Amino acid sequence: MNRRTLLSASVGVAAVSLMGSRVSAQTPADASDIIAMELTDTAIILPEEIAAGFYRVTNTNTGASTESHSVVARLPDGMTKEEFDVIFAADDDAGFDFLHVDGLGFPDWPAPNATVSGFIQLTPGLHFAFDPFGARGLTYMNVTGDLPAESTAGESDLQFTLGEMVINMPKGPILAGQARWEISNLGALTHELAVLAVPTGFTFDDLMALLMLDETATPTPDMKVIDYQPLAAIGLLGPGRTSVLEVDLAPASHYMAVCMFPDDQGMPHAMTGMYAFFDIA
């Protein structure tokens, strides 16, 4: 399984336009605790080197493209930039399994001129970031030192857990407005989480009908059509990882939380049950 198959599965519903979550949450007092990630139309910009720790990440799309999905992950111990450059440039990605990438759960899918934000933990090692659509290429970030024991993102409002193949929704109500969601991957596989606005009455069968359409097919008039426009999302989250996402959802809306990361057959996890519907009053 390579990153090209990953792309075709993870964006099985057309990505056209989206609205990023725009949250002005409490910022750490020390500006060094912030990672300002930038997506231009041709590059992903991250610090070349940074100390291990817990950081608030702001992911800003300064370009015009709505195709703003990105992967930020840690390379296996001992793998060098030069080795990964060769793998990344190869057609078959031989020597690296993108299905088991150690993703950090960075806030994802910012709209043009918008910012999405959250908290992630950076463990020591060489990290890479790339755009599965291919326009922004590959970049590296070296994380140095030891992970501070006191690293924390503070309190979260709701807790979500991911597993095979399930999204465990929080016990408390999901309210409109600004909130922090703690998202933990308790499974053995890599997952992701995206929140989409869907029509009232939209079901799993409706989702399957869209996913099963051929890329060149036109939906029939009776199909409930949605665009893949995450209102809140984290990128790939490796096993045992936790990410905190800052969200701002509108009231009186119907939503679907979904994992579109593919299995070893190239099928999105959502097709085997990794989805959940919820409403906000």
Contacts in CASP RR format, 6 or more apart in sequence:
PFRMAT RR
TARGET T0000
AUTHOR 0000-0000-0000
METHOD contacts of the structure
MODEL  1
MNRRTLLSASVGVAAVSLMGSRVSAQTPADASDIIAMELTDTAIILPEEI
AAGFYRVTNTNTGASTESHSVVARLPDGMTKEEFDVIFAADDDAGFDFLH
VDGLGFPDWPAPNATVSGFIQLTPGLHFAFDPFGARGLTYMNVTGDLPAE
STAGESDLQFTLGEMVINMPKGPILAGQARWEISNLGALTHELAVLAVPT
GFTFDDLMALLMLDETATPTPDMKVIDYQPLAAIGLLGPGRTSVLEVDLA
PASHYMAVCMFPDDQGMPHAMTGMYAFFDIA
1 97 0 8 1.000
1 98 0 8 1.000
1 99 0 8 1.000
1 262 0 8 1.000
1 264 0 8 1.000
1 266 0 8 1.000
2 92 0 8 1.000
2 93 0 8 1.000
2 98 0 8 1.000
3 71 0 8 1.000
3 88 0 8 1.000
3 93 0 8 1.000
3 98 0 8 1.000
3 130 0 8 1.000
3 132 0 8 1.000
4 93 0 8 1.000
5 262 0 8 1.000
5 266 0 8 1.000
6 98 0 8 1.000
6 99 0 8 1.000
6 132 0 8 1.000
6 261 0 8 1.000
6 262 0 8 1.000
7 132 0 8 1.000
7 133 0 8 1.000
8 266 0 8 1.000
9 260 0 8 1.000
9 261 0 8 1.000
9 262 0 8 1.000
9 266 0 8 1.000
9 267 0 8 1.000
9 268 0 8 1.000
10 69 0 8 1.000
10 132 0 8 1.000
10 192 0 8 1.000
10 260 0 8 1.000
10 261 0 8 1.000
10 262 0 8 1.000
10 268 0 8 1.000
11 69 0 8 1.000
11 132 0 8 1.000
11 228 0 8 1.000
11 260 0 8 1.000
12 210 0 8 1.000
12 211 0 8 1.000
12 228 0 8 1.000
12 260 0 8 1.000
12 268 0 8 1.000
13 210 0 8 1.000
13 211 0 8 1.000
13 226 0 8 1.000
13 227 0 8 1.000
13 228 0 8 1.000
13 260 0 8 1.000
14 227 0 8 1.000
14 228 0 8 1.000
15 66 0 8 1.000
15 67 0 8 1.000
15 69 0 8 1.000
15 227 0 8 1.000
15 228 0 8 1.000
15 229 0 8 1.000
16 66 0 8 1.000
16 227 0 8 1.000
16 228 0 8 1.000
16 229 0 8 1.000
17 66 0 8 1.000
17 111 0 8 1.000
17 227 0 8 1.000
17 229 0 8 1.000
18 66 0 8 1.000
18 68 0 8 1.000
18 109 0 8 1.000
18 111 0 8 1.000
18 227 0 8 1.000
18 228 0 8 1.000
18 229 0 8 1.000
18 230 0 8 1.000
18 231 0 8 1.000
19 111 0 8 1.000
19 114 0 8 1.000
19 229 0 8 1.000
19 231 0 8 1.000
20 109 0 8 1.000
20 110 0 8 1.000
20 111 0 8 1.000
20 114 0 8 1.000
20 115 0 8 1.000
20 116 0 8 1.000
20 230 0 8 1.000
20 231 0 8 1.000
20 232 0 8 1.000
21 107 0 8 1.000
21 116 0 8 1.000
21 117 0 8 1.000
21 231 0 8 1.000
21 232 0 8 1.000
21 245 0 8 1.000
21 246 0 8 1.000
21 247 0 8 1.000
21 248 0 8 1.000
21 249 0 8 1.000
22 114 0 8 1.000
22 115 0 8 1.000
22 248 0 8 1.000
23 117 0 8 1.000
23 178 0 8 1.000
23 246 0 8 1.000
23 247 0 8 1.000
23 248 0 8 1.000
24 178 0 8 1.000
25 56 0 8 1.000
25 117 0 8 1.000
25 118 0 8 1.000
25 178 0 8 1.000
25 180 0 8 1.000
25 246 0 8 1.000
27 34 0 8 1.000
27 56 0 8 1.000
28 34 0 8 1.000
28 56 0 8 1.000
33 54 0 8 1.000
33 55 0 8 1.000
33 56 0 8 1.000
34 55 0 8 1.000
34 56 0 8 1.000
34 57 0 8 1.000
34 58 0 8 1.000
35 46 0 8 1.000
35 47 0 8 1.000
35 50 0 8 1.000
35 55 0 8 1.000
35 56 0 8 1.000
35 57 0 8 1.000
35 58 0 8 1.000
35 120 0 8 1.000
36 58 0 8 1.000
36 60 0 8 1.000
37 44 0 8 1.000
37 45 0 8 1.000
37 46 0 8 1.000
37 57 0 8 1.000
37 58 0 8 1.000
37 59 0 8 1.000
37 60 0 8 1.000
37 72 0 8 1.000
37 106 0 8 1.000
37 129 0 8 1.000
38 44 0 8 1.000
38 45 0 8 1.000
38 59 0 8 1.000
38 60 0 8 1.000
38 62 0 8 1.000
39 45 0 8 1.000
39 59 0 8 1.000
39 60 0 8 1.000
39 61 0 8 1.000
39 62 0 8 1.000
39 63 0 8 1.000
39 68 0 8 1.000
39 70 0 8 1.000
39 110 0 8 1.000
39 131 0 8 1.000
39 136 0 8 1.000
40 62 0 8 1.000
40 63 0 8 1.000
40 136 0 8 1.000
41 63 0 8 1.000
41 64 0 8 1.000
41 65 0 8 1.000
41 135 0 8 1.000
41 136 0 8 1.000
42 135 0 8 1.000
42 136 0 8 1.000
42 137 0 8 1.000
43 136 0 8 1.000
43 137 0 8 1.000
43 139 0 8 1.000
44 70 0 8 1.000
44 129 0 8 1.000
44 130 0 8 1.000
44 131 0 8 1.000
44 136 0 8 1.000
44 137 0 8 1.000
44 139 0 8 1.000
45 139 0 8 1.000
46 72 0 8 1.000
46 129 0 8 1.000
46 139 0 8 1.000
46 141 0 8 1.000
47 141 0 8 1.000
48 140 0 8 1.000
48 141 0 8 1.000
48 142 0 8 1.000
49 141 0 8 1.000
49 142 0 8 1.000
49 143 0 8 1.000
49 144 0 8 1.000
50 122 0 8 1.000
50 141 0 8 1.000
50 142 0 8 1.000
50 143 0 8 1.000
50 144 0 8 1.000
51 122 0 8 1.000
51 143 0 8 1.000
51 144 0 8 1.000
51 145 0 8 1.000
52 122 0 8 1.000
52 123 0 8 1.000
52 124 0 8 1.000
52 143 0 8 1.000
52 144 0 8 1.000
52 145 0 8 1.000
52 146 0 8 1.000
52 147 0 8 1.000
52 148 0 8 1.000
53 121 0 8 1.000
53 122 0 8 1.000
53 123 0 8 1.000
53 147 0 8 1.000
53 148 0 8 1.000
53 151 0 8 1.000
54 119 0 8 1.000
54 120 0 8 1.000
54 121 0 8 1.000
54 122 0 8 1.000
54 148 0 8 1.000
54 151 0 8 1.000
54 152 0 8 1.000
54 153 0 8 1.000
55 119 0 8 1.000
55 120 0 8 1.000
55 121 0 8 1.000
55 122 0 8 1.000
56 117 0 8 1.000
56 118 0 8 1.000
56 119 0 8 1.000
56 153 0 8 1.000
57 106 0 8 1.000
57 107 0 8 1.000
57 117 0 8 1.000
57 118 0 8 1.000
57 119 0 8 1.000
57 120 0 8 1.000
58 107 0 8 1.000
58 115 0 8 1.000
58 116 0 8 1.000
58 117 0 8 1.000
58 118 0 8 1.000
59 70 0 8 1.000
59 106 0 8 1.000
59 107 0 8 1.000
59 108 0 8 1.000
59 110 0 8 1.000
59 115 0 8 1.000
59 116 0 8 1.000
59 117 0 8 1.000
60 110 0 8 1.000
60 114 0 8 1.000
60 115 0 8 1.000
61 68 0 8 1.000
61 110 0 8 1.000
61 111 0 8 1.000
61 112 0 8 1.000
61 113 0 8 1.000
61 114 0 8 1.000
61 115 0 8 1.000
62 113 0 8 1.000
63 112 0 8 1.000
63 113 0 8 1.000
64 112 0 8 1.000
65 112 0 8 1.000
65 135 0 8 1.000
66 111 0 8 1.000
66 112 0 8 1.000
67 131 0 8 1.000
67 133 0 8 1.000
67 135 0 8 1.000
68 108 0 8 1.000
68 109 0 8 1.000
68 110 0 8 1.000
68 111 0 8 1.000
68 112 0 8 1.000
69 108 0 8 1.000
69 109 0 8 1.000
69 131 0 8 1.000
69 132 0 8 1.000
69 133 0 8 1.000
69 235 0 8 1.000
70 106 0 8 1.000
70 108 0 8 1.000
70 129 0 8 1.000
70 130 0 8 1.000
70 131 0 8 1.000
70 132 0 8 1.000
70 136 0 8 1.000
70 235 0 8 1.000
71 101 0 8 1.000
71 103 0 8 1.000
71 129 0 8 1.000
71 130 0 8 1.000
71 131 0 8 1.000
71 132 0 8 1.000
71 235 0 8 1.000
71 236 0 8 1.000
72 103 0 8 1.000
72 104 0 8 1.000
72 105 0 8 1.000
72 106 0 8 1.000
72 127 0 8 1.000
72 128 0 8 1.000
72 129 0 8 1.000
72 141 0 8 1.000
72 235 0 8 1.000
72 236 0 8 1.000
73 101 0 8 1.000
73 102 0 8 1.000
73 103 0 8 1.000
73 104 0 8 1.000
73 127 0 8 1.000
73 128 0 8 1.000
73 129 0 8 1.000
73 236 0 8 1.000
73 238 0 8 1.000
74 102 0 8 1.000
74 103 0 8 1.000
74 104 0 8 1.000
74 123 0 8 1.000
74 125 0 8 1.000
74 126 0 8 1.000
74 127 0 8 1.000
74 143 0 8 1.000
75 84 0 8 1.000
75 125 0 8 1.000
75 126 0 8 1.000
75 127 0 8 1.000
75 128 0 8 1.000
76 102 0 8 1.000
77 125 0 8 1.000
79 126 0 8 1.000
80 126 0 8 1.000
81 126 0 8 1.000
81 140 0 8 1.000
84 96 0 8 1.000
84 128 0 8 1.000
85 138 0 8 1.000
87 93 0 8 1.000
87 94 0 8 1.000
87 95 0 8 1.000
87 96 0 8 1.000
88 130 0 8 1.000
88 138 0 8 1.000
99 189 0 8 1.000
99 190 0 8 1.000
99 262 0 8 1.000
99 263 0 8 1.000
99 264 0 8 1.000
100 189 0 8 1.000
100 190 0 8 1.000
101 190 0 8 1.000
101 236 0 8 1.000
101 238 0 8 1.000
102 190 0 8 1.000
102 238 0 8 1.000
102 241 0 8 1.000
103 190 0 8 1.000
103 235 0 8 1.000
103 236 0 8 1.000
103 237 0 8 1.000
103 238 0 8 1.000
103 241 0 8 1.000
104 120 0 8 1.000
104 121 0 8 1.000
104 122 0 8 1.000
104 127 0 8 1.000
104 236 0 8 1.000
104 237 0 8 1.000
104 238 0 8 1.000
104 241 0 8 1.000
104 243 0 8 1.000
105 120 0 8 1.000
105 183 0 8 1.000
105 192 0 8 1.000
105 234 0 8 1.000
105 235 0 8 1.000
105 236 0 8 1.000
105 237 0 8 1.000
105 238 0 8 1.000
105 241 0 8 1.000
105 243 0 8 1.000
106 120 0 8 1.000
106 234 0 8 1.000
106 235 0 8 1.000
106 243 0 8 1.000
107 116 0 8 1.000
107 117 0 8 1.000
107 118 0 8 1.000
107 233 0 8 1.000
107 234 0 8 1.000
107 235 0 8 1.000
107 245 0 8 1.000
107 246 0 8 1.000
108 116 0 8 1.000
108 192 0 8 1.000
108 194 0 8 1.000
108 230 0 8 1.000
108 233 0 8 1.000
108 234 0 8 1.000
108 235 0 8 1.000
109 116 0 8 1.000
109 194 0 8 1.000
109 230 0 8 1.000
109 233 0 8 1.000
110 116 0 8 1.000
116 232 0 8 1.000
116 233 0 8 1.000
116 245 0 8 1.000
116 246 0 8 1.000
117 246 0 8 1.000
118 153 0 8 1.000
118 180 0 8 1.000
118 243 0 8 1.000
118 244 0 8 1.000
118 245 0 8 1.000
118 246 0 8 1.000
119 153 0 8 1.000
119 154 0 8 1.000
119 180 0 8 1.000
119 243 0 8 1.000
119 244 0 8 1.000
120 243 0 8 1.000
120 244 0 8 1.000
121 147 0 8 1.000
121 151 0 8 1.000
121 241 0 8 1.000
121 242 0 8 1.000
122 143 0 8 1.000
122 147 0 8 1.000
123 143 0 8 1.000
123 147 0 8 1.000
124 143 0 8 1.000
124 144 0 8 1.000
124 145 0 8 1.000
124 146 0 8 1.000
124 147 0 8 1.000
125 142 0 8 1.000
125 143 0 8 1.000
125 144 0 8 1.000
126 140 0 8 1.000
126 141 0 8 1.000
126 142 0 8 1.000
126 143 0 8 1.000
127 140 0 8 1.000
127 141 0 8 1.000
127 142 0 8 1.000
127 143 0 8 1.000
128 138 0 8 1.000
128 139 0 8 1.000
128 140 0 8 1.000
128 141 0 8 1.000
129 138 0 8 1.000
129 139 0 8 1.000
129 140 0 8 1.000
129 141 0 8 1.000
130 136 0 8 1.000
130 137 0 8 1.000
130 138 0 8 1.000
130 139 0 8 1.000
131 137 0 8 1.000
153 180 0 8 1.000
153 182 0 8 1.000
153 244 0 8 1.000
155 180 0 8 1.000
156 180 0 8 1.000
156 181 0 8 1.000
156 182 0 8 1.000
156 244 0 8 1.000
157 179 0 8 1.000
157 180 0 8 1.000
157 181 0 8 1.000
158 170 0 8 1.000
158 172 0 8 1.000
158 174 0 8 1.000
158 179 0 8 1.000
158 180 0 8 1.000
158 181 0 8 1.000
158 182 0 8 1.000
159 170 0 8 1.000
159 181 0 8 1.000
159 182 0 8 1.000
159 184 0 8 1.000
160 167 0 8 1.000
160 168 0 8 1.000
160 169 0 8 1.000
160 170 0 8 1.000
160 181 0 8 1.000
160 182 0 8 1.000
160 183 0 8 1.000
160 184 0 8 1.000
160 193 0 8 1.000
160 257 0 8 1.000
161 167 0 8 1.000
161 168 0 8 1.000
161 183 0 8 1.000
161 184 0 8 1.000
161 185 0 8 1.000
161 186 0 8 1.000
162 168 0 8 1.000
162 183 0 8 1.000
162 184 0 8 1.000
162 185 0 8 1.000
162 186 0 8 1.000
162 187 0 8 1.000
162 191 0 8 1.000
162 193 0 8 1.000
162 237 0 8 1.000
162 259 0 8 1.000
162 274 0 8 1.000
163 185 0 8 1.000
163 186 0 8 1.000
163 187 0 8 1.000
163 189 0 8 1.000
163 191 0 8 1.000
163 274 0 8 1.000
164 187 0 8 1.000
164 188 0 8 1.000
164 189 0 8 1.000
165 259 0 8 1.000
165 269 0 8 1.000
165 272 0 8 1.000
165 273 0 8 1.000
165 274 0 8 1.000
166 273 0 8 1.000
166 274 0 8 1.000
167 193 0 8 1.000
167 257 0 8 1.000
167 258 0 8 1.000
167 259 0 8 1.000
167 274 0 8 1.000
167 275 0 8 1.000
167 276 0 8 1.000
169 257 0 8 1.000
169 276 0 8 1.000
169 278 0 8 1.000
170 181 0 8 1.000
174 249 0 8 1.000
174 278 0 8 1.000
174 280 0 8 1.000
175 280 0 8 1.000
176 249 0 8 1.000
176 250 0 8 1.000
176 251 0 8 1.000
176 280 0 8 1.000
176 281 0 8 1.000
177 247 0 8 1.000
177 248 0 8 1.000
177 249 0 8 1.000
177 250 0 8 1.000
177 251 0 8 1.000
178 246 0 8 1.000
178 247 0 8 1.000
178 248 0 8 1.000
179 246 0 8 1.000
179 247 0 8 1.000
179 248 0 8 1.000
179 249 0 8 1.000
180 244 0 8 1.000
180 245 0 8 1.000
180 246 0 8 1.000
180 247 0 8 1.000
181 232 0 8 1.000
181 244 0 8 1.000
181 245 0 8 1.000
181 246 0 8 1.000
181 247 0 8 1.000
182 242 0 8 1.000
182 243 0 8 1.000
182 244 0 8 1.000
183 193 0 8 1.000
183 234 0 8 1.000
183 237 0 8 1.000
183 242 0 8 1.000
183 243 0 8 1.000
183 244 0 8 1.000
183 245 0 8 1.000
184 240 0 8 1.000
184 241 0 8 1.000
184 242 0 8 1.000
185 191 0 8 1.000
185 237 0 8 1.000
185 238 0 8 1.000
185 239 0 8 1.000
185 240 0 8 1.000
185 241 0 8 1.000
185 242 0 8 1.000
186 240 0 8 1.000
187 239 0 8 1.000
187 240 0 8 1.000
188 239 0 8 1.000
189 239 0 8 1.000
190 236 0 8 1.000
190 237 0 8 1.000
190 238 0 8 1.000
190 239 0 8 1.000
190 261 0 8 1.000
191 236 0 8 1.000
191 237 0 8 1.000
191 238 0 8 1.000
191 259 0 8 1.000
191 261 0 8 1.000
191 269 0 8 1.000
191 274 0 8 1.000
192 233 0 8 1.000
192 234 0 8 1.000
192 235 0 8 1.000
192 236 0 8 1.000
192 237 0 8 1.000
192 259 0 8 1.000
192 260 0 8 1.000
192 261 0 8 1.000
193 233 0 8 1.000
193 234 0 8 1.000
193 235 0 8 1.000
193 237 0 8 1.000
193 245 0 8 1.000
193 257 0 8 1.000
193 258 0 8 1.000
193 259 0 8 1.000
194 228 0 8 1.000
194 230 0 8 1.000
194 232 0 8 1.000
194 233 0 8 1.000
194 234 0 8 1.000
194 257 0 8 1.000
194 258 0 8 1.000
194 259 0 8 1.000
194 260 0 8 1.000
195 230 0 8 1.000
195 231 0 8 1.000
195 232 0 8 1.000
195 233 0 8 1.000
195 247 0 8 1.000
195 249 0 8 1.000
195 255 0 8 1.000
195 256 0 8 1.000
195 257 0 8 1.000
195 258 0 8 1.000
196 226 0 8 1.000
196 228 0 8 1.000
196 229 0 8 1.000
196 230 0 8 1.000
196 231 0 8 1.000
196 255 0 8 1.000
196 256 0 8 1.000
196 258 0 8 1.000
197 226 0 8 1.000
197 229 0 8 1.000
197 231 0 8 1.000
197 253 0 8 1.000
197 254 0 8 1.000
197 255 0 8 1.000
198 224 0 8 1.000
198 226 0 8 1.000
198 254 0 8 1.000
198 255 0 8 1.000
198 256 0 8 1.000
198 277 0 8 1.000
199 224 0 8 1.000
199 226 0 8 1.000
199 254 0 8 1.000
200 254 0 8 1.000
201 224 0 8 1.000
201 254 0 8 1.000
202 224 0 8 1.000
202 226 0 8 1.000
202 254 0 8 1.000
202 256 0 8 1.000
202 277 0 8 1.000
203 277 0 8 1.000
204 273 0 8 1.000
204 275 0 8 1.000
206 223 0 8 1.000
206 224 0 8 1.000
207 256 0 8 1.000
207 258 0 8 1.000
207 270 0 8 1.000
207 275 0 8 1.000
208 271 0 8 1.000
209 223 0 8 1.000
210 219 0 8 1.000
210 223 0 8 1.000
210 225 0 8 1.000
210 226 0 8 1.000
211 268 0 8 1.000
211 270 0 8 1.000
211 271 0 8 1.000
213 219 0 8 1.000
219 225 0 8 1.000
228 260 0 8 1.000
231 247 0 8 1.000
231 249 0 8 1.000
231 255 0 8 1.000
232 245 0 8 1.000
232 247 0 8 1.000
232 248 0 8 1.000
232 249 0 8 1.000
233 245 0 8 1.000
234 243 0 8 1.000
234 245 0 8 1.000
236 261 0 8 1.000
237 243 0 8 1.000
249 255 0 8 1.000
249 280 0 8 1.000
250 280 0 8 1.000
251 280 0 8 1.000
251 281 0 8 1.000
252 280 0 8 1.000
252 281 0 8 1.000
253 279 0 8 1.000
253 280 0 8 1.000
254 277 0 8 1.000
254 278 0 8 1.000
254 279 0 8 1.000
255 277 0 8 1.000
255 278 0 8 1.000
255 279 0 8 1.000
255 280 0 8 1.000
256 275 0 8 1.000
256 276 0 8 1.000
256 277 0 8 1.000
257 275 0 8 1.000
257 276 0 8 1.000
257 277 0 8 1.000
257 278 0 8 1.000
258 270 0 8 1.000
258 274 0 8 1.000
258 275 0 8 1.000
258 276 0 8 1.000
259 268 0 8 1.000
259 269 0 8 1.000
259 270 0 8 1.000
259 274 0 8 1.000
259 275 0 8 1.000
260 268 0 8 1.000
260 269 0 8 1.000
260 270 0 8 1.000
261 268 0 8 1.000
261 269 0 8 1.000
262 268 0 8 1.000
262 269 0 8 1.000
263 269 0 8 1.000
263 272 0 8 1.000
268 274 0 8 1.000
END
